[in-house]
């Protein structure tokens, strides 16, 4: 018979089990779940890892990728796509999409050339600063039209911007008559973004520096201003944001207008890169901007993502495009690789969105 069962015996209660420590709890969580939580809280971590791996891989396959000439080429390619992608990020953060950024870019480029061309058969010869401001203002108007159609008519952003993509591109062909305006026929300000800062053999275009400044500005605005918090809230749950007092329609119009402005700036950068105004330019930048945003970790369902991640996404696109060319991969396989990147990025986003807590 045990002591506690005997008459007069002393009961010996077992001490309560100690609560599991944080370390023991962490050990109980699977590696996949911890990675899921980490990527949910740090949306730029995944794209940064992909960028490093891609850069190292292509550097091994073709050293030209990491040499000064290769980096200069990648920066030149990324400038236009990256600038467009900043505006695309703002729209996608609100759970929308803008398919018209490429056509807005080319239309603004064409109009800036027409405003400033010194040849009377191609333009009206306005001073460079006036022509530039007029082109930037046009971008704001075009973007705002998208935003107004989305908010006032309650049309899906995909349908609205698919329609304006065709409208803006048709206007571009009408105004330009499909003719190219040479850089020498415009004020030097129109092609200023193509000038470079030379650091040894490395050439950094002014347009790339402007893009980095825009990334810093909008990164700050999204994270540390009331407007930025409203953008995230609108994308996360538009109805809840409206009930909380946020004027969601104004937020949406503002992000589409800013996307138009950034498209115009991208057009200015493209004009500097080409040294001319070509109405047929920028045919693929529209989709590449969406690719950069998605690969950069911004959720297509809104409410999550950062502009810094978009920049990394644009760099990944640039490294893949240049690297695949350097190793002799055919164009069709380049598109194939880009498609796999997009599918992988969206699948990863879906997985991350399932995180609990």
C-alpha positions in Angstrom: 0.0 0.0 0.0 1.3 3.5 -0.9 2.1 6.0 1.8 -0.8 8.3 0.8 -3.2 5.4 1.0 -2.2 4.3 4.6 -4.0 5.8 7.6 -2.1 8.9 8.7 0.2 8.7 5.7 1.4 11.8 4.1 0.1 12.6 0.6 2.8 13.3 -2.0 1.4 15.3 -4.9 3.4 15.4 -8.1 4.6 18.9 -9.0 2.7 20.5 -11.9 4.3 20.2 -15.3 6.4 23.2 -16.3 5.0 25.4 -19.1 7.0 24.8 -22.3 9.7 27.4 -22.9 9.8 29.6 -26.0 12.6 27.4 -27.4 10.5 24.2 -26.9 7.5 25.9 -28.6 9.7 27.0 -31.5 11.1 23.5 -31.9 7.5 22.2 -32.2 6.8 24.5 -35.2 7.7 23.1 -38.5 10.5 24.8 -40.6 8.0 25.5 -43.4 5.6 27.3 -41.0 8.4 29.4 -39.6 9.5 30.3 -43.1 5.9 31.1 -44.0 5.7 33.5 -41.1 9.1 35.1 -41.9 8.1 35.7 -45.5 4.8 37.1 -44.5 6.5 39.7 -42.2 9.4 40.4 -44.5 8.0 40.5 -48.0 11.3 41.6 -49.6 13.3 38.7 -48.2 12.2 36.1 -50.8 12.9 38.4 -53.8 16.2 39.4 -52.4 17.3 35.8 -52.0 16.2 35.1 -55.6 18.1 38.1 -56.9 21.3 37.0 -55.2 21.0 33.4 -56.4 20.3 34.6 -60.0 23.2 37.0 -59.9 25.6 34.4 -58.7 24.4 31.8 -61.1 24.7 34.0 -64.1 28.0 35.3 -63.0 29.3 31.7 -63.0 27.8 31.0 -66.4 28.8 34.4 -68.0 31.2 36.7 -66.1 30.0 39.6 -68.3 26.9 39.9 -66.2 28.7 41.2 -63.2 31.3 43.3 -65.1 30.8 47.1 -65.4 29.5 46.9 -68.9 26.9 44.3 -68.0 25.8 46.1 -64.9 25.4 49.3 -66.9 23.2 47.5 -69.5 21.0 46.0 -66.8 20.6 49.4 -65.1 19.6 50.9 -68.4 17.0 48.2 -69.0 15.7 48.3 -65.4 15.2 52.1 -65.3 12.1 52.2 -67.5 10.5 49.0 -66.2 11.4 49.9 -62.6 9.8 53.4 -62.8 6.6 51.9 -64.4 6.6 49.2 -61.7 6.5 51.8 -58.9 3.2 53.1 -60.2 1.9 49.6 -60.8 2.8 48.7 -57.2 0.6 51.6 -55.9 -2.3 50.2 -57.9 -1.8 46.6 -57.0 -1.5 47.5 -53.3 -5.2 48.6 -53.5 -6.1 45.2 -55.0 -6.3 46.7 -58.5 -4.2 46.5 -61.7 -3.3 48.9 -64.4 -2.8 47.3 -67.8 -2.5 50.8 -69.5 0.8 52.0 -67.9 2.8 51.0 -71.0 0.4 52.8 -73.4 0.3 55.9 -71.1 4.1 55.9 -71.1 4.3 55.9 -74.9 1.5 58.5 -75.4 3.2 60.9 -72.9 6.6 60.3 -74.6 5.0 61.1 -78.0 3.3 64.2 -76.7 6.5 65.5 -75.0 8.3 65.1 -78.3 5.4 66.8 -80.2 5.3 69.7 -77.7 9.1 70.3 -77.9 10.0 69.3 -81.5 11.7 72.2 -83.3 10.7 70.9 -86.7 7.3 72.5 -87.4 6.2 69.4 -89.3 6.6 67.3 -86.1 5.7 69.6 -83.3 5.1 73.1 -81.9 8.5 73.9 -80.5 7.7 74.7 -76.8 10.7 75.2 -74.5 12.0 72.0 -72.9 10.7 72.6 -69.3 7.2 73.5 -70.5 7.0 70.5 -72.8 8.2 68.2 -70.0 5.7 69.6 -67.5 2.9 69.3 -70.0 3.8 65.6 -70.6 3.9 64.9 -66.9 0.6 66.7 -66.4 -0.9 64.6 -69.2 0.2 61.5 -67.4 -1.6 62.6 -64.3 -4.8 63.2 -66.3 -4.7 59.8 -68.1 -4.1 58.0 -64.8 -6.9 59.9 -63.1 -9.3 59.0 -65.9 -8.6 55.3 -65.1 -9.2 56.0 -61.4 -12.5 57.9 -62.0 -13.8 55.1 -64.3 -13.0 52.5 -61.6 -14.6 54.5 -58.7 -17.5 56.3 -60.3 -18.7 53.6 -62.7 -17.7 50.8 -60.3 -16.0 49.0 -63.2 -13.3 46.3 -62.6 -9.8 47.8 -62.9 -8.8 45.0 -65.3 -11.6 45.9 -67.7 -11.1 49.7 -67.4 -7.4 49.6 -68.0 -7.7 47.0 -70.8 -9.9 49.5 -72.6 -7.8 52.5 -72.0 -4.7 50.6 -73.0 -6.2 50.4 -76.5 -7.6 54.0 -76.4 -4.3 55.6 -75.4 -2.2 53.5 -77.8 -4.5 54.5 -80.7 -4.2 58.2 -79.7 -0.4 57.7 -79.7 -0.4 56.5 -83.2 -2.8 59.3 -84.3 -0.7 62.1 -82.8 2.7 60.7 -83.9 1.5 59.5 -87.4 3.8 56.5 -86.4 6.8 58.8 -87.0 10.0 59.0 -84.9 11.2 62.3 -83.6 15.0 62.5 -83.4 16.7 63.7 -80.2 18.5 66.5 -82.1 15.1 67.9 -83.1 14.2 68.4 -79.5 15.6 70.4 -76.6 18.4 68.5 -74.7 16.2 68.3 -71.6 14.0 65.7 -73.4 16.9 63.2 -73.6 18.6 64.3 -70.3 17.8 61.1 -68.6 20.0 59.2 -71.0 23.1 61.1 -69.7 25.3 59.0 -67.4 27.5 59.4 -64.3 30.7 57.5 -65.0 32.4 55.6 -62.2 35.3 54.0 -64.0 33.8 51.7 -66.6 30.4 51.7 -64.8 27.9 54.1 -66.4 24.9 55.0 -64.3 22.1 56.8 -66.3 20.5 59.8 -64.8 17.2 58.0 -65.3 18.4 55.2 -63.0 19.3 57.7 -60.3 15.8 59.3 -60.7 14.2 55.9 -60.4 16.1 55.2 -57.1 14.9 58.6 -55.7 11.4 57.7 -56.6 11.7 54.3 -54.9 12.9 56.1 -51.7 10.2 58.7 -51.9 7.3 56.3 -52.4 8.8 53.8 -49.9 8.7 56.6 -47.3 5.2 57.8 -48.3 3.7 54.3 -48.1 5.3 53.4 -44.7 5.3 56.6 -42.8 2.4 58.8 -44.0 -1.4 58.7 -43.4 -1.9 58.4 -47.2 0.3 55.3 -47.3 -1.6 53.6 -44.5 -4.8 54.4 -46.3 -3.5 52.7 -49.4 -2.7 49.5 -47.5 -6.0 49.6 -45.6 -8.0 50.0 -48.9 -6.2 47.1 -50.5 -6.6 44.9 -47.4 -10.3 45.4 -46.9 -11.9 48.3 -48.9 -15.3 48.1 -47.1 -13.7 48.0 -43.6 -11.5 51.0 -44.6 -14.6 52.9 -45.8 -16.4 52.2 -42.5 -13.4 53.4 -40.6 -13.7 56.8 -42.3 -11.1 56.4 -45.1 -12.2 58.0 -48.4 -11.4 55.0 -50.4 -12.5 56.5 -53.7 -10.1 59.3 -53.3 -7.3 56.9 -52.4 -8.0 54.9 -55.6 -8.1 58.0 -57.8 -4.8 59.2 -56.3 -3.0 55.9 -56.9 -4.1 55.7 -60.5 -3.2 59.4 -61.1 0.3 58.7 -59.6 0.6 55.6 -61.8 -0.1 57.9 -64.8 2.6 60.4 -63.5 5.1 57.7 -63.1 4.3 56.4 -66.6 5.1 59.8 -68.0 8.4 59.9 -66.1 9.1 56.4 -67.5 8.4 57.8 -70.9 11.0 60.6 -70.3 13.5 57.9 -69.2 12.8 55.8 -72.3 13.3 58.9 -74.5 16.7 59.4 -72.9 17.6 55.8 -73.3 16.6 55.7 -77.0 17.9 59.2 -77.8 14.6 59.8 -79.7 10.8 59.5 -79.5 9.5 56.3 -81.0 5.7 55.6 -81.0 6.4 51.9 -81.3 8.7 51.7 -78.3 7.7 50.1 -74.9 5.7 47.3 -76.3 6.6 44.8 -73.5 7.3 47.1 -70.6 3.7 47.0 -69.5 3.7 43.3 -68.7 7.3 43.4 -67.4 6.2 46.0 -64.9 3.5 43.7 -63.6 6.1 40.9 -63.5 8.5 43.0 -61.5 5.8 43.8 -58.9 4.6 40.2 -58.5 8.2 38.8 -58.3 9.0 41.6 -55.9 6.6 40.2 -53.3 3.6 42.5 -53.7 0.3 40.6 -53.3 -2.1 40.7 -56.2 -4.9 40.6 -53.7 -3.7 43.9 -52.2 -2.6 45.1 -48.8 0.9 43.7 -48.7 4.1 44.6 -50.4 6.8 47.3 -50.6 8.3 49.5 -53.3 11.8 48.2 -52.4 10.6 44.7 -53.2 9.4 46.0 -56.6 12.9 47.4 -57.3 14.4 44.0 -56.5 11.8 42.4 -58.8 12.7 44.7 -61.6 16.4 43.9 -61.1 15.6 40.1 -61.2 13.8 40.7 -64.5 16.8 42.7 -65.8 19.3 40.1 -64.7 17.3 37.2 -66.2 16.8 39.0 -69.5 20.5 40.0 -69.9 21.9 36.9 -68.4 19.9 34.6 -70.6 21.1 36.6 -73.7 24.7 36.3 -72.5 24.5 32.5 -72.2 22.9 32.2 -75.6 19.4 31.2 -74.7 16.8 31.8 -77.4 14.1 34.4 -77.1 11.3 31.8 -76.6 13.1 30.2 -73.7 13.6 33.7 -72.2 9.8 34.1 -72.2 9.4 30.6 -70.8 11.7 31.4 -67.9 9.9 34.7 -67.2 6.6 32.9 -67.2 7.9 30.3 -64.7 9.1 33.2 -62.5 5.6 34.8 -62.5 3.8 31.5 -61.8 6.3 30.7 -59.0 5.9 34.2 -57.5 2.1 34.0 -57.5 2.1 30.5 -56.0 4.4 31.7 -53.3 2.1 34.6 -52.6 -0.8 32.3 -52.2 1.1 30.1 -49.8 2.2 33.1 -47.7 -1.3 34.5 -47.5 -2.4 31.3 -45.7 -0.3 32.2 -42.7 -2.2 32.2 -39.4 -1.7 34.8 -36.7 
